[in-house]
Amino acid sequence: MNVAKDKKSFILYSDQRSVIDMLTDEQAGKLIKHIYSYVNDENPTLEDQLLKLAFEPIKLQLKRDLIKYEDKKIDRSNAGKLGNLKKYHKDLFDRVQSEDLTLNAALNIAKSRKATQSDAKLADNDNVNDTDNDNDNVNDNVNVIDINNCLTIILNDKDWINRLIEKDKIKSQKDFTDWFDNVYLDAGHEVGNPKDIKTHFNNAINSGKVNIKKPIQSVFSGGNTKMGITL
């Protein structure tokens, strides 16, 4: 009997007692010892024919219980994997549910996506513009009529803000809101798209129009300046 990993117990059923009761105390003791040796995968043998006959139905039940145990482990594992697919890869989850994909095939696709995303994040270290592509809020692609709501959507994308801070492109969220209030709005923008605005800001950083590394008074020479940002 192959012992299931981490399985620390087994079941003896009450209807098996009738077999035990037909044995002498000595035989019953040997049978119990044999059962424990068997479930611990020690490959024991029985010479006594009566004990062999008594053990056979018990052995078959132990094997059935082991199969059920392993099936439950697989079911629990698959349930967890399906749960992760549903959370992170809803399209793959739906295809598994519709039997268009096997679970293993869907997991392999999800794994390849994760590897691709990791490569994209490595490339992101070289170009701040890529920060707009790694983890944009779903709402980025929505045209927002109310410019204030548009700002709220952008500020809720904490990952984007934090990546700019980590790269020392801005010192805090305020650097972005200052630019938004004193450059973007002053330019006459009334309708916003979050993704376009973030791209606009990234371009301003990369072109040197926004530089928060120097004191505000000395960032620019000439031009109309507000809050350390040139127009």
C-alpha positions as CSV (number, residue, x, y, z in Angstrom):
1,M,0.0,0.0,0.0
2,N,1.4,3.4,-1.0
3,V,1.1,5.7,2.0
4,A,-0.4,9.1,1.1
5,K,1.9,12.0,2.0
6,D,0.9,13.7,5.2
7,K,-1.9,11.2,5.9
8,K,-1.7,10.4,9.6
9,S,-4.7,8.2,10.1
10,F,-6.8,5.4,8.7
11,I,-10.3,4.0,9.5
12,L,-11.3,0.6,10.8
13,Y,-15.1,0.1,10.4
14,S,-17.5,-1.3,13.0
15,D,-18.8,-4.0,10.7
16,Q,-15.2,-5.4,10.5
17,R,-15.4,-6.3,14.2
18,S,-17.2,-9.6,13.4
19,V,-14.0,-10.8,11.6
20,I,-11.9,-9.7,14.6
21,D,-14.3,-11.5,17.1
22,M,-13.7,-14.8,15.3
23,L,-10.0,-14.7,16.1
24,T,-8.2,-15.6,19.3
25,D,-6.7,-12.7,21.3
26,E,-3.3,-13.7,20.0
27,Q,-4.5,-13.8,16.4
28,A,-6.4,-10.5,16.8
29,G,-3.2,-8.9,18.1
30,K,-1.1,-10.1,15.2
31,L,-3.8,-8.8,12.8
32,I,-3.8,-5.4,14.3
33,K,0.0,-5.2,14.2
34,H,-0.1,-6.4,10.6
35,I,-2.6,-3.6,9.7
36,Y,-0.4,-0.9,11.2
37,S,2.6,-2.3,9.4
38,Y,0.6,-2.4,6.1
39,V,-0.6,1.2,6.3
40,N,2.9,2.4,7.0
41,D,4.0,0.8,3.8
42,E,6.3,-1.8,5.5
43,N,5.2,-4.6,3.1
44,P,4.4,-7.1,5.9
45,T,3.5,-10.8,5.1
46,L,1.2,-13.2,6.9
47,E,1.8,-16.9,7.1
48,D,-1.4,-17.8,8.9
49,Q,-4.1,-18.5,6.3
50,L,-6.9,-17.5,8.6
51,L,-5.3,-14.2,9.2
52,K,-4.8,-13.7,5.5
53,L,-8.5,-14.3,5.0
54,A,-9.4,-12.0,7.8
55,F,-7.1,-9.2,6.5
56,E,-8.2,-9.3,2.8
57,P,-11.5,-7.4,3.2
58,I,-9.8,-4.9,5.5
59,K,-7.0,-4.4,3.0
60,L,-9.5,-3.7,0.2
61,Q,-11.3,-1.2,2.2
62,L,-8.0,0.6,3.2
63,K,-7.2,0.8,-0.5
64,R,-10.6,2.3,-1.4
65,D,-10.2,4.8,1.4
66,L,-6.8,5.8,0.2
67,I,-8.1,6.4,-3.3
68,K,-10.9,8.6,-1.9
69,Y,-8.4,10.5,0.1
70,E,-6.2,11.2,-2.9
71,D,-9.2,12.2,-5.0
72,K,-10.2,14.7,-2.3
73,K,-6.7,16.2,-2.2
74,I,-6.8,16.6,-6.0
75,D,-10.3,18.1,-5.9
76,R,-9.1,20.6,-3.2
77,S,-6.0,21.5,-5.2
78,N,-8.0,21.9,-8.4
79,A,-10.5,24.1,-6.6
80,G,-7.7,26.4,-5.4
81,K,-6.2,26.5,-8.9
82,L,-9.6,27.3,-10.4
83,G,-10.1,30.0,-7.8
84,N,-6.8,31.7,-8.8
85,L,-7.8,31.4,-12.5
86,K,-11.1,33.1,-11.8
87,K,-9.4,35.9,-9.9
88,Y,-6.5,36.6,-12.2
89,H,-7.4,35.1,-15.5
90,K,-11.2,35.2,-15.9
91,D,-11.0,34.4,-19.6
92,L,-9.1,31.2,-19.0
93,F,-11.5,30.2,-16.1
94,D,-14.5,30.6,-18.4
95,R,-12.9,28.4,-21.0
96,V,-12.2,25.7,-18.5
97,Q,-15.8,25.9,-17.2
98,S,-17.1,25.6,-20.8
99,E,-14.6,22.7,-21.3
100,D,-12.9,24.5,-24.1
101,L,-9.6,24.1,-22.2
102,T,-8.4,21.6,-19.7
103,L,-7.3,22.9,-16.3
104,N,-3.7,22.0,-17.0
105,A,-3.7,23.8,-20.4
106,A,-5.2,26.9,-18.8
107,L,-2.6,26.9,-16.0
108,N,0.2,26.6,-18.6
109,I,-1.2,29.6,-20.5
110,A,-1.5,31.6,-17.2
111,K,2.1,30.7,-16.3
112,S,3.4,31.9,-19.7
113,R,1.5,35.2,-19.2
114,K,3.1,35.6,-15.9
115,A,6.6,35.1,-17.4
116,T,5.8,37.6,-20.1
117,Q,4.6,40.2,-17.6
118,S,7.9,39.6,-15.6
119,D,9.9,40.4,-18.8
120,A,7.9,43.5,-19.3
121,K,8.6,44.7,-15.8
122,L,12.3,44.1,-16.3
123,A,12.2,46.3,-19.4
124,D,10.3,48.9,-17.4
125,N,13.4,49.6,-15.4
126,D,14.9,51.2,-18.4
127,N,12.0,53.5,-19.5
128,V,9.5,55.2,-17.3
129,N,7.0,55.3,-20.2
130,D,6.6,51.5,-19.7
131,T,5.1,52.2,-16.3
132,D,1.9,53.2,-18.1
133,N,1.6,49.7,-19.6
134,D,2.5,47.3,-16.8
135,N,-0.4,47.7,-14.5
136,D,-2.8,50.4,-15.7
137,N,-6.2,50.7,-14.1
138,V,-8.9,49.1,-16.1
139,N,-10.6,52.5,-16.2
140,D,-7.6,54.0,-18.1
141,N,-9.2,53.3,-21.4
142,V,-12.5,55.0,-20.5
143,N,-13.0,58.6,-21.6
144,V,-14.0,60.6,-18.6
145,I,-16.1,63.8,-19.1
146,D,-15.6,65.1,-15.6
147,I,-11.9,66.0,-15.4
148,N,-12.0,65.7,-11.5
149,N,-13.2,62.1,-11.8
150,C,-10.4,61.5,-14.2
151,L,-7.8,62.7,-11.6
152,T,-9.4,60.5,-9.0
153,I,-9.0,57.5,-11.2
154,I,-5.4,58.2,-11.8
155,L,-4.6,58.8,-8.1
156,N,-6.3,55.5,-7.2
157,D,-3.7,53.8,-9.4
158,K,-1.2,53.6,-6.4
159,D,1.1,51.2,-8.3
160,W,1.7,53.8,-11.0
161,I,2.3,56.6,-8.5
162,N,4.6,54.4,-6.4
163,R,6.7,53.3,-9.4
164,L,7.3,57.0,-10.3
165,I,8.4,57.6,-6.7
166,E,10.7,54.6,-6.6
167,K,12.4,55.7,-9.8
168,D,12.8,59.2,-8.3
169,K,10.8,60.7,-11.1
170,I,8.6,62.4,-8.5
171,K,8.9,62.8,-4.7
172,S,5.3,62.4,-3.9
173,Q,1.8,62.3,-5.3
174,K,1.7,66.1,-4.9
175,D,4.2,66.5,-7.7
176,F,1.8,64.9,-10.1
177,T,-1.3,66.9,-8.8
178,D,0.7,70.1,-9.1
179,W,1.4,69.4,-12.7
180,F,-2.2,68.4,-13.3
181,D,-3.5,71.6,-11.7
182,N,-1.0,74.0,-13.1
183,V,0.0,72.7,-16.5
184,Y,-2.6,70.2,-17.8
185,L,-5.7,72.2,-16.7
186,D,-4.0,75.5,-17.6
187,A,-3.5,74.2,-21.1
188,G,-7.3,74.2,-21.5
189,H,-8.0,70.4,-21.1
190,E,-11.6,69.8,-19.9
191,V,-12.1,66.2,-21.0
192,G,-9.6,63.5,-19.9
193,N,-8.6,60.0,-20.6
194,P,-6.6,58.6,-17.6
195,K,-4.2,56.7,-19.8
196,D,-3.5,59.6,-22.1
197,I,-3.0,61.9,-19.2
198,K,-0.4,59.6,-17.6
199,T,1.4,59.2,-20.9
200,H,1.4,63.0,-21.2
201,F,2.9,63.3,-17.8
202,N,5.5,60.6,-18.5
203,N,6.5,62.4,-21.7
204,A,6.8,65.7,-19.7
205,I,9.2,64.0,-17.3
206,N,11.3,62.4,-20.0
207,S,11.6,65.6,-22.0
208,G,12.8,67.5,-19.0
209,K,9.7,69.7,-18.7
210,V,9.1,68.3,-15.2
211,N,12.2,68.0,-13.0
212,I,11.5,67.6,-9.3
213,K,15.2,66.7,-8.4
214,K,16.2,70.4,-8.3
215,P,14.8,73.3,-6.2
216,I,11.8,74.8,-7.8
217,Q,13.3,78.2,-8.3
218,S,16.3,76.8,-10.3
219,V,14.7,74.2,-12.5
220,F,14.1,76.3,-15.5
221,S,15.5,79.3,-17.3
222,G,13.1,81.4,-19.2
223,G,9.6,80.4,-20.1
224,N,6.4,80.5,-18.1
225,T,6.9,78.6,-14.9
226,K,4.5,77.4,-12.3
227,M,5.1,75.1,-9.3
228,G,8.6,74.2,-10.7
229,I,7.1,73.1,-14.0
230,T,7.6,74.8,-17.3
231,L,4.8,75.2,-20.0
